[in-house]
Amino acid sequence: MQYRKFGNTDLLVSEVGFGAWAIGGGAMIGSTAIGWGDADDNVSVKAIHTALDAGINFFDTADIYGLGHSEELLGKTIDNKKEIIIATKVGNVSRNDQFTVDYSKEYILKACEESLKRLKRDTIDYYQLHTARLSHLQQGDCTVAMEKLQQQGKIRYWGISLNTFDPLPEAEFFIQQKIGKGFQVVLNILNQKALPLIKKASGEGYGIIARMPLQFGLLTGKFDQGASFPDNDHRKNRLIRQVIDTANSALGPVWQLCRKYEVNKTQLALSFILSYEEVSTVIPGIRTAAHAESNTVGLVQLEKTDRELIEQFGTGSFVRVMEMIQKQG
């Protein structure tokens, strides 16, 4: 495992981290799936231990994942080990069986205490506003709350997990106001919207977390023949057959690089992201020990010409794929 500095902080993070959304299980808010289907806690614990053995020291979760269960599981398994870096998020809320957001100062202070208890931690290493929008940031309550938590020693550093399809407005606010220490962005072969941002943000000293590196599994090759998902998997209404077929067709030329580098599709997808030195860590969703093992081996350095080829597709044929994905929500 290789390690990278997280912006201008003193955090040294594994270049492959552990995305802990899926281990939260198949939680629902009303009739809306907010998870990845059922998860077996015993399997999840083995995945966490395997990740630790592989050198992963960065775990990313959120209080909404499994409605707190993901945090609880990490807390029980990792406890308060100082050498392990825990990042979590705040702001997405379930109330009266409805999904909503709350970025008020009072809520964030209260939610942080609850996350600390579930994680069995004295301090959260990196606390993130969970896709807060520009209007929330301009109101100021959420940033005041984060600064207060840092002053109290409840969190070490804080930042924001940015919107999937338009990450720039909130990031620009952070940079202009010189607040926070990092950005979590969606970045993968299909979704390259954050590329201009990571170069600027890194230059300003921000750490970069790349989430959704496999775009809901579209970049693993598992859905070559289509896919079906249970009702408690959020992909059920997102990865419809038309999206899968269009993505597979558009990705064909890129997958030819797998033969050149002697890697599988997942390894190529992760290698593409890590070829950007601005990225501090990439966080594939890990559910099993096999995932932890496969996501940490076989990574390669892409030649500049090959990376530029993928970038050309990012502004070409992949645009239609992302438009379809955005339409599905």
N, C-alpha and C positions, 0 to 999 in steps of 0.2 A: 504494500500500500504506500502510495505517495501522499504527502501532506502539503497543503498550501496555506498561506497566510490569509486570514479573513480581513480584507481591507487594511485599514491602519489600526486595527485592534491587536491585542496580544493573543488572539485565538489562532491556533494552528489546527486546521480541520482536515480530515481525510478527504481526498479528492472525490471519493465516492462516499456518500452518506446514506442514511437509512430513512427512506420516506415511510412514515408510520401511519398514514391515512388508513390503509387497508386493514391493518391489524385491529382497528377499532370495531370491525364487524359490520354486519348489515343493518345499521341503524336507519330508522325512518323518522321523518318529521311529518306527521299526518300521513298522506299517501305518497310523499316524496322521498325517494331513496337518497341518502347522503353518504352511503358507504359503497363498498365493493363486494357486497354479498356476505354470506356467513363466513366467520373466521373461527378456527379452533385455537383457543388460548394456548394449549400445549404446543401446537405447531408454531404459533407466534413466538413463544418463549424460546424454542429451539432456534428460530430464525434470528432472534436478537443475539443469542449466545454465539451462533455461527458468525454473525456479522462482527461481533467483538473479536472473535478469534482471527478474523480476516484483516483486522486492523482498522475497522470502521470506528471512528470516535465521535461522529456527528450524527445526531438523531433529531429529525424534524417531525413535530406533531402539531396538534391544535386542540383546543378545548372542545371544539365541535366534533372532532373525529370520534365516532362511536358515542357521542354525547358524553365525553369524558373518559371512555373506556381505554382509548389508546394511551392517554396520559397515565392512567392507573396501571396499565400493564407495564409500561416503561418504568414506572416508579417501583413496582414490585420486583422487577427483574434487574434493573440497574441500580436502584436506590440512589444514594448520594455520593457516588464515586466521582471524585473531583476531576479525574482525568478524562471523563466522558462529557462531551459538550451537548447540552440539551437546548433545542430551540422549540418554542411553542408559539401559539398565536391566540389572539383575542379579538372579539368583535362580532362574530357570527353566533346567533343565539336561537334557541328553540323556546318559544313561549306560546302556551295554549295550543300546542300542536301546530304551530305555524313557524316558518322560518323568518327571522328578521335580523336586523343588525343593531348593535348598540355600541357607540363609541363615546359615551359620556364618561366623564372623569370618575364618577361614583361607580359605574359598572366596571370599568377597567381595573380600578383599585381592588374591588371585591373579587373580580374574576381571577386576578393574579394570585390572591391568597388561596383561592380554591385550587388553582393549577399547582401551586407549590405543595399543597397537601397531597394531591393525587400523585405528583411526581416524587414525593418524599424528598424534597430539596429545600435547602436553605435559600438558594438563589437560582434564578433562571439565567442561563448563560446568554441567551439571545431571545428577546421577546418581540413579537411582530404584530402590528396592526393587520388584521386579516382582511385584505382587499378593501380597506377604507378608501373612500373616494375623495376627490378634491374638496368638495363641500364640507366634509367632516374635518379635514385637515385645516381648512380656513377658519372653521368655527373655533378650533384651538383646544377644546377640552381634552381630546385624545393625546395630543402632544404634551400638554401640561401633565397629564396623568403619567405618561411614560417617563418624563423627566423626574417626576416626584418619586416614582418607583426606583429609578436609578439612584437618586440621592439617598433613598432609604436602604439601599443595598439589596432590594428584593430582586433586581435584575442587574446584570452586568452591562449589557448593551441592548439597544433596541433598533428596530427598523420597520419595514413594511413589506408585506407580500402583495405584489402588484397585480392589477387586473390582467386577465388572460389575453385579451385582444387589443387593449389600448393602455399599455403600461406607462406612457410618457407623462401625462399631466401630473400625476401624484409624485413621480420621480423628480420631475423638474421642480416641484414645490420643495421637496426635501433638499435638493441641491442648492436652490436659491436661498433657502432659509438656513442652510448648513446645519441640519438636524439629522439625527439617526446615524447608524453605522453600516447599514446594509440594505440590499434589495433582494427579494425573492421574485424571480421572473420565470415565466414559461419560456423555455428555450429548447427546441429540438429540431430535427431535420425538416419537419413539416412547418412548424411555427417558428419563424425567425424574426418576428416583429421586434424582439428585444435586442437584436444585434447592435444597432446604433447606440442604444442606451448603455449597454455594458461597457463599451469603450469609454464613454464620457464619465460614467459613474466610477469606474475603476480609477480613472485619472484623478478623480476628486477624493479618493481614499475609501470608497464604499466597497464592502464585501459583496459578492454576488453568489446567490444560491440559485441553481438552475433546477426547476421542478418540471414534472411531466416530461421527462426525457424520452419516454417511449410513447407519448401521445395516446394514453388509454390502452396501450397494447398494440396499436396499429404498426409500430415500428419493431415488433418482435418477430413478425412472420407467422404468428399463431393464427391469424385470421385470414389466411390465404383462401380458405374455402368458406368464408363467412363466419358468423358467430351468433350465439344466443346467450342471453343473460337472464338471471332471475329478477323478480320484481324488486328485490332489495339491493340491486346493483345499479348505480347511477348511470352506467353505460347502456342500459336497456333502451333508453329513448335517445341516446346520443349516437351510438354506433349502429345506425340502421344499415341495411344491406347496401344502399346506394353510396353511403359514405365510405364503407369498407371497400367496395369495388372500385370507386373512383380513386381512393388513396392507393390501393394496390397497383392500379394501372400507372399512376403518376410516379410511383416509387421505383418502378422497374429498372430504369437506367441507373439509379443510385445503387441498387443492390448488386449491380455488376462489380462494384468495388469490393464486395465481400470476398470474391475469389482472389482479387489482387492482394489483399491484406491477410488472406487466410483467416477470416473472422466470420462469426455469424452476424445476423442483422442487429441483434441487441448490442453486441460489442461494437459494431460500426456506429450505431446511433449514439452510444455513450462516448466513444472516441471522438466523434465529431464535436460534441459539446466541450470536452476537455481539451480539444486542440486550441481553444481560446484561453490564453493565459489570464484573461480578466476574470474568468469563472473560478470561484473559490472552491465550490463543491457542487456535485450533481447528485440529486436525491431520487433515484428510482424507487418505486414502491416495492417494498420487500415483504412478502407474506410467509415464505418458507425458507428453510435452511438451504435448499437448492437455489432459490433466488439469491440469497446472500453470497453463495459461492460463485454462481455464474455471472453476477453483476460486478465482481471484483477481479476477474481474470480476463486475459486476452485483449486488453486495451492497447491500442496502437497509436502512434503519432501519424496523422494524415499528412500527406504532402500538400503543400500550399495549393497546387493546381487542382487537386481533388477537392479540397475544402471550397475553393472558389467555384468549382463545378456545382457543388451542392448549393452554394449560395445563389447561383444563377437560377436553379430550379425553385429556390425559395421566393424569388420575385417573378417566377414564371408559372409553371404548371401547378405548383403547390398552393398558389393563391386561391384557386377555385376550391381545392379541398378544404382549406381553412374557412372559406366562406360558407361552405356546407356545414362544417362542424359548428361554426358560430350560430348559424340559423337553428341548429338543433338545441342550442342552449348549453 
